[in-house]
């Protein structure tokens, strides 16, 4: 789910599994379809091992990944345990 709190907007994508391919396609969709004009997209993520820029490289050519990655600011949730 992508949540844009200042606009009170949620975007939800459901998949059968939680694979790195699913995550990579979702991020590409956020960048290219939902926020193409954004200079920076801040993503706050859990620590699931599929939520990494490496997932993008597994699916897309380097030039496309570079274009996508330049718009992303990734923050990972840290456990308080």
Buried (B, 14 or more C-beta within 10 A) or exposed (E): EBEEEEEEEEBEEEEEEEEBEBBBBBBBBBBEEEBEEEEEBEEEBEEEEBBBEEBBBEBBEEEBBEEBBEBBEBEEEEEEE
